Amino acid sequence: MFGLKIKYLSFFFGLIAVFSFLNVIYSYYFNLYLNLNTYYVSLFTSTVIAFLFYKFDDPKIKSTIFEKILTVFFGYLTLPFILALPFYFSIYNLTFLNAFFEAISGFTSTGFTIFENIKLIDQSLILWRSSIQWIGGLYFLFSIIYLIDIYDESFKKSLTNYLSFNSSEILKQSTKIFFLYSGLTFLIFVILNLLSIRSFNSLNLAFTIISSGGFLPTNELSNILRNNTQIIIFSFLLLFSYFSIFFSYNIISIKKKSINFFYEDLHLIFYYLVVLSIFFLFFSFNKDFSKNFLSLSSSMSNIGFSLNHNQTNLNFVYLLLVIVGGSFFSTSSGLRFIKIYSLFKYSINQILSFSRPKNIFMNKLLFTQINFDFNEINKYFLTIIIFILSLLILTILLSLSQIDFETAFKLSILTIMNTVNSSSYGLSDFAFYDLAYFTKYCLILFMIIGRIELLTILIIVKKFLFKD
């Protein structure tokens, strides 16, 4: 099958079967029979596919990087196809395109929704929407490990002392990710319950936060967060998808770790504190700092939540924070702060080297002994170029769909950065249900492009356009 490692995907089809079964149990326990049969469909289909993919894959064939990328991309198309079945066979008369759009949006942790009124949705289907995000976030983290060889040595050093991953090391790190991801989800769920938030909402929000998703169990976040204490603590919880999934583990086992394992998170802490200080000093005069604080944390973690208060003057700032993004080993999207910082420092050093040629400028990151080389800088630069080109292409395509340019530009940023539309970006009232087929196909494609990391797009293009 074109060198695809379908055995890798069999685990996630099996995971879909597990969540389908849990939804069946949930529906029976709370007497929610409206969409019960739809979960039997996804349970049966995903179980069969998981068995076939596991049985007929050839583990002896070693995949190339290109084949691994195609496998991940193939997963972003086929897994949402099964995840869309409960939407399609539900009582809400959705077309398959709308069902697939909802599934892709959840699986890529974007959060665009075709549902206009969440209150009218069956609770089991709301839980299914959140489950899709949780599965998608885990798939994204596993895919980073699976494609680790296309990334820089410095990123590998923040995860392991091995320079190259064999199958046993991939299995070890993936297992660690699974337990960390599940444990942090449970921790968030417990904290939200301690804030007197309803257990059903806490569970859905825990799935959303850890996956950097955008689906809410209600129409408005303000229906859940009712006081400043809840808002402040919730804002800090959003940072779980901003920092590395390994951050908490590295802190616990700090005696066994070198500074290399913390360098990116230390940079992110410094960056977060600087931005937070600026917001506190210059944007707290309207006594709405807690609401701005939530939008700040939400944008930096690429979730996108807001409390729907008027903040037009900050829309552009929040969009910039979305573009920067969080940690490389987190579920957030974005260009990644460490890449932008490294590129900026290298550029400044190059400029200074011409004005002060006798001085020696070290391209070394703060908080670490790691130096970045010229090849890494080229990759960072190409990532930004690809982002700009993707942004321009999607903006033009959306503009051709009779969406005004400003809205098309904002929506393009949120799509590629996998961030939900909200009042923080002036798009809280945007309706996805009424979009034309062509527009939905464009958004689906670019939601996937944003999730498989922009560098992989260059590798795919190189494979087809430049033959060895």
C-alpha positions in Angstrom: 0.0 0.0 0.0 2.6 2.6 -1.3 4.8 1.8 1.7 2.3 3.0 4.2 2.8 1.6 7.7 -0.8 0.8 8.4 0.1 -1.1 11.6 0.9 2.3 13.1 -2.6 3.4 12.4 -4.2 0.2 13.7 -3.6 1.4 17.3 -5.7 4.5 16.7 -8.5 2.7 15.0 -8.5 0.4 18.1 -8.6 3.5 20.3 -11.7 4.8 18.4 -13.3 1.4 19.1 -12.6 1.8 22.8 -14.2 5.3 22.9 -17.1 4.1 20.8 -17.7 1.3 23.4 -17.4 3.9 26.2 -20.0 6.1 24.5 -22.3 3.0 24.3 -21.9 2.5 28.0 -22.4 6.2 28.8 -25.6 6.3 26.6 -27.1 3.2 28.4 -26.2 4.5 31.9 -27.8 7.9 31.4 -30.7 6.6 29.1 -29.4 8.6 26.1 -30.8 6.4 23.3 -31.2 9.0 20.5 -27.8 8.4 18.9 -26.9 5.0 20.5 -26.9 3.0 17.3 -24.3 5.4 15.7 -21.7 4.3 18.2 -22.3 0.7 17.3 -21.5 1.6 13.7 -18.2 3.3 14.6 -17.4 0.5 17.1 -17.8 -2.3 14.5 -16.1 -0.4 11.6 -13.1 0.8 13.6 -12.6 -2.7 15.2 -12.6 -4.4 11.8 -10.2 -1.8 10.3 -7.9 -2.1 13.3 -7.7 -5.8 12.9 -7.1 -5.7 9.2 -4.4 -3.0 9.4 -2.6 -4.9 12.2 -2.9 -8.3 10.5 -1.8 -7.4 7.0 1.0 -4.9 7.5 4.5 -6.1 6.8 6.7 -5.1 9.8 9.9 -6.4 8.0 9.9 -3.5 5.5 11.6 -0.4 6.8 9.8 2.8 5.8 11.5 5.9 4.4 10.8 9.3 5.9 8.6 10.1 2.9 6.5 6.9 3.5 6.2 7.8 7.2 4.9 11.3 6.2 2.4 9.7 3.8 1.3 7.3 6.6 0.6 10.2 9.0 -1.2 12.2 6.3 -3.3 9.1 5.4 -4.2 8.8 9.1 -5.5 12.4 9.1 -7.9 11.4 6.3 -9.0 7.9 7.3 -9.3 8.2 11.0 -11.7 11.2 10.8 -13.7 9.3 8.2 -14.6 6.8 11.0 -15.0 9.5 13.6 -17.5 11.2 11.4 -19.9 8.3 11.3 -21.7 9.1 14.6 -22.3 12.6 13.3 -23.5 11.4 9.9 -25.9 8.7 11.3 -27.1 10.9 14.1 -30.7 12.4 14.3 -29.4 15.8 13.2 -29.6 15.1 9.4 -26.0 16.2 8.6 -24.5 15.7 5.2 -21.4 13.6 5.2 -19.3 16.6 4.3 -20.5 18.5 7.4 -20.0 15.4 9.5 -16.5 15.0 8.1 -15.7 18.7 8.6 -16.7 18.4 12.3 -14.6 15.3 12.7 -11.5 16.8 10.9 -11.9 20.0 13.0 -11.9 18.0 16.2 -9.2 15.5 15.2 -6.8 18.4 14.2 -7.7 20.1 17.5 -9.0 23.2 15.6 -12.5 23.5 17.0 -14.5 24.9 14.0 -18.0 23.6 14.4 -21.0 23.3 12.1 -23.4 23.2 15.1 -25.0 26.5 15.8 -26.6 25.5 19.2 -24.7 23.1 21.3 -27.6 22.9 23.8 -29.7 21.0 21.3 -27.1 18.2 20.9 -27.4 15.0 22.7 -24.9 14.7 25.6 -23.3 11.6 24.3 -22.5 13.3 21.0 -21.0 16.2 22.9 -18.8 13.8 24.7 -17.9 12.2 21.3 -16.8 15.6 19.9 -14.5 16.0 22.9 -13.2 12.4 22.5 -12.3 13.1 18.9 -10.0 16.0 20.1 -8.4 13.7 22.7 -7.6 11.0 20.2 -6.3 13.7 17.7 -4.0 15.2 20.3 -2.5 11.8 21.1 -2.2 11.1 17.4 -0.3 14.3 16.9 2.2 13.6 19.7 2.7 10.0 18.5 3.3 11.4 15.0 6.1 13.7 16.2 7.9 10.7 17.6 7.2 8.7 14.5 8.6 11.5 12.3 11.4 12.5 14.7 14.2 12.0 12.2 13.0 15.0 10.0 13.5 17.3 13.0 16.6 19.0 14.4 19.1 17.3 16.7 18.4 19.9 19.4 14.8 18.8 19.5 15.8 15.2 19.9 18.2 16.1 22.7 15.2 17.6 24.6 13.6 14.2 24.5 16.3 11.6 24.7 20.1 11.1 24.6 19.7 8.9 21.5 20.6 10.5 18.2 18.4 8.1 16.2 15.3 6.2 17.2 14.9 2.5 16.6 11.6 0.7 17.1 12.1 0.0 20.8 12.9 3.6 21.5 9.9 4.8 19.6 7.7 2.3 21.6 9.3 3.5 24.9 8.7 7.2 24.2 5.1 6.5 22.8 4.2 4.6 25.9 5.5 7.4 28.1 3.5 9.9 26.1 0.3 7.8 26.5 0.5 7.6 30.3 1.5 11.3 30.6 -1.2 12.4 28.3 -3.8 10.3 30.2 -2.6 11.3 33.6 -2.6 15.0 32.8 -6.1 14.7 31.4 -7.2 13.1 34.7 -5.4 15.8 36.7 -7.2 18.6 34.8 -10.5 16.9 35.2 -10.0 16.7 39.0 -8.9 20.4 39.3 -12.0 21.5 37.3 -14.2 19.5 39.6 -12.6 21.1 42.6 -13.6 24.5 41.0 -17.3 23.4 41.4 -17.6 22.9 37.6 -20.1 20.2 36.6 -18.4 16.8 36.1 -19.8 16.5 32.5 -18.3 19.9 31.6 -15.1 19.1 33.5 -14.5 15.9 31.5 -15.2 17.6 28.1 -13.0 20.6 29.0 -10.2 18.2 30.2 -10.3 16.5 26.8 -10.2 19.9 25.1 -7.4 21.5 27.1 -4.9 18.6 27.0 -5.4 18.3 23.2 -5.3 22.0 22.5 -8.7 21.7 21.0 -11.5 24.2 20.6 -14.8 22.3 21.2 -17.0 23.4 24.2 -19.7 21.4 25.9 -21.9 24.6 25.9 -22.5 27.5 23.6 -20.4 29.9 25.6 -17.5 29.5 28.0 -19.2 32.1 30.3 -21.9 29.5 31.0 -19.2 27.4 32.8 -16.8 30.0 34.3 -18.8 32.3 36.5 -16.2 33.9 38.8 -12.7 35.3 38.7 -11.2 32.4 40.6 -12.5 29.9 38.0 -11.2 32.1 35.2 -7.7 32.5 36.6 -7.2 28.8 37.4 -8.7 27.7 34.1 -6.3 30.1 32.3 -3.3 28.4 34.0 -4.7 25.0 33.1 -4.7 26.0 29.4 -0.9 26.0 29.7 -0.8 22.2 29.9 -1.0 22.2 26.1 1.5 25.1 25.8 4.4 23.4 27.5 6.0 20.1 26.5 4.1 16.9 27.4 7.4 15.8 29.0 7.8 18.9 31.2 6.1 17.5 34.3 7.9 14.2 33.9 11.3 15.9 33.5 10.6 17.9 36.7 9.8 14.8 38.7 13.0 13.1 37.4 15.1 16.2 37.5 18.1 14.6 39.1 18.5 12.4 36.1 18.1 15.2 33.5 20.6 17.6 32.0 19.7 21.2 31.1 19.0 20.1 27.5 15.8 18.4 28.6 14.4 21.7 29.9 15.8 24.3 27.5 12.6 24.8 25.4 10.3 25.0 28.4 12.6 27.5 30.1 12.4 29.7 27.1 8.6 29.4 27.0 8.4 30.3 30.7 10.5 33.4 30.1 8.4 34.3 27.0 5.1 33.7 28.8 6.2 35.9 31.8 7.3 38.7 29.5 4.0 38.7 27.6 2.0 38.4 30.8 3.8 41.4 32.3 3.2 43.5 29.3 -0.5 42.6 29.4 -0.7 43.4 33.1 1.0 46.8 32.8 -0.7 48.0 29.6 -4.0 46.2 29.1 -5.5 45.9 32.6 -6.8 49.4 32.9 -10.4 48.3 32.0 -10.5 46.0 35.0 -11.0 43.0 32.7 -7.5 41.6 33.2 -8.8 38.1 34.1 -10.7 37.9 30.8 -7.7 39.2 28.9 -5.5 36.7 30.8 -7.7 33.8 29.7 -7.5 35.0 26.0 -3.8 35.4 26.4 -3.2 31.9 27.7 -5.7 30.5 25.3 -4.0 32.1 22.3 -0.4 31.1 23.3 -1.6 27.5 23.7 -3.5 27.7 20.3 -6.8 26.8 21.9 -8.6 30.1 21.2 -11.2 30.3 24.0 -12.5 33.7 25.1 -15.3 35.0 27.3 -16.9 37.1 24.5 -16.0 40.6 25.8 -15.2 43.4 23.5 -11.5 43.5 22.8 -11.2 44.7 19.2 -7.9 46.5 20.0 -6.2 43.3 20.9 -7.4 41.1 18.0 -4.1 41.5 16.1 -2.0 40.9 19.2 -3.8 37.6 20.0 -3.3 36.5 16.4 0.4 37.1 16.6 0.5 35.0 19.8 -1.4 32.2 17.9 1.2 32.3 15.1 4.1 31.9 17.5 2.7 28.9 19.3 4.0 26.8 22.1 6.4 23.8 22.7 7.5 21.5 20.0 6.5 18.4 22.1 3.1 19.9 23.0 -0.3 19.5 21.3 -0.3 23.2 20.4 0.4 24.4 16.9 2.1 27.6 15.7 5.6 28.2 14.2 7.1 27.4 17.7 8.7 30.1 19.8 12.1 28.5 20.0 12.4 28.5 16.2 11.5 32.1 15.9 13.8 33.1 18.7 16.7 31.1 17.2 16.2 32.6 13.7 16.0 36.1 15.2 19.2 35.6 17.3 21.1 34.1 14.3 20.0 37.0 12.1 21.1 39.6 14.6 24.4 37.9 15.0 24.9 37.9 11.3 24.2 41.6 11.0 26.5 42.5 13.9 29.3 40.3 12.5 29.5 42.7 9.5 29.6 45.8 11.6 32.0 44.3 14.2 33.9 41.7 12.3 36.5 41.3 15.1 34.0 40.1 17.6 32.9 36.5 18.0 29.1 36.0 18.3 27.9 32.7 19.7 24.7 31.2 18.3 23.9 29.6 21.6 20.4 29.4 23.2 19.8 30.7 26.6 19.6 28.2 29.5 21.5 25.6 27.6 24.8 24.7 26.0 23.2 23.8 22.6 24.4 25.6 19.5 22.2 25.7 16.4 23.9 25.2 13.0 23.3 26.7 9.6 21.2 23.7 8.5 18.7 24.2 11.3 18.4 27.9 10.5 17.6 27.1 6.9 14.8 24.8 8.1 13.4 27.5 10.4 13.5 30.0 7.6 11.8 27.6 5.1 9.1 26.9 7.7 8.2 30.6 7.9 8.2 30.9 4.1 5.9 27.9 3.7 3.6 29.4 6.4 3.4 32.7 4.5 2.7 30.9 1.2 0.1 28.7 2.8 -1.5 31.8 4.4 -1.6 33.7 1.1 -3.1 30.7 -0.8 -5.8 30.0 1.7 -6.7 33.7 2.1 -7.1 34.0 -1.7 -9.2 30.8 -1.8 -11.5 32.0 1.0 -11.7 35.5 -0.6 -12.9 33.8 -3.9 -15.6 32.2 -1.8 -17.1 35.7 -1.1 -15.6 36.0 2.3 -14.3 39.5 3.0 -10.5 39.8 3.0 -10.1 40.7 6.7 -12.2 37.7 7.8 -10.5 35.4 5.2 -7.1 36.5 6.5 -7.9 35.9 10.2 -9.7 32.6 9.4 -6.6 31.5 7.4 -4.3 32.1 10.3 -6.6 30.2 12.7 -7.0 27.3 10.3 -3.3 26.8 9.7 -2.5 27.3 13.4 -5.5 24.9 14.4 -7.1 27.5 16.7 -10.8 28.0 17.2 -12.5 31.2 16.1 -13.7 33.4 19.0 -14.2 37.0 20.0 -10.5 37.2 20.7 -10.0 37.4 17.0 -13.3 39.0 16.0 -14.7 35.9 14.5 -17.1 34.5 17.2 -20.1 34.8 15.0 -18.6 33.1 11.9 -21.0 30.4 10.7 -19.3 27.3 9.1 -22.6 25.4 8.4 -23.5 27.8 5.5 -20.2 27.7 3.8 -20.0 26.4 0.2 -18.6 22.9 -0.4 -15.4 24.3 -2.0 -14.7 26.5 1.1 -15.2 23.5 3.5 -12.8 21.4 1.4 -10.2 24.1 1.5 -10.5 24.5 5.3 -10.3 20.7 5.7 -7.1 20.5 3.7 -5.4 23.4 5.4 -6.4 22.2 8.9 -4.5 19.0 8.1 -1.6 20.9 6.6 -1.3 22.9 9.8 -1.2 19.7 11.9 1.4 17.7 10.0 4.0 20.4 10.5 4.8 22.8 7.6 8.3 21.2 7.1 6.7 18.0 6.0 4.9 19.8 3.1 8.4 20.8 1.8 9.5 17.1 1.9 6.4 16.0 0.0 6.9 18.7 -2.6 10.5 17.8 -3.0 9.7 14.1 -3.5 7.3 14.8 -6.4 9.0 17.8 -8.1 12.7 17.1 -7.6 13.8 13.6 -8.5 17.1 12.2 -7.2 
